[in-house]
Amino acid sequence: MEIKNYMEVVVKEVVDQEMKKMNEDWAKDERFKLDVMALILNRLPARYVVTGKGWIMTKIRETEVQFQADILREMIRAIKIVENNPR
């Protein structure tokens, strides 16, 4: 068994999916994507799971509209921050 922040999995899925839709050069930059993900994860609560049951319960929660909206809201915020502060 291991402990896992399930939020990392969900944020990566959402960021990958949404950035594929964007025609911006930065959307293809791996460092940009990781910076955005780090900012999102720092603003959203962690969702740690250990057991299969915990994993399933979190997966069910993932489908909630508010859960997805929170990630997308933070993604927009994070993109603006990283875009305005390039390395």
Secondary structure, 3 states (H helix, E strand, C coil): CCCEEHHHHHHHHHHHHHHHCCCCHHHHCHHHHHHHHHHHHHHCCCCEECCHHHHHHHHHHHCCHHHHHHHHHHHHHHHHHHHHCCC
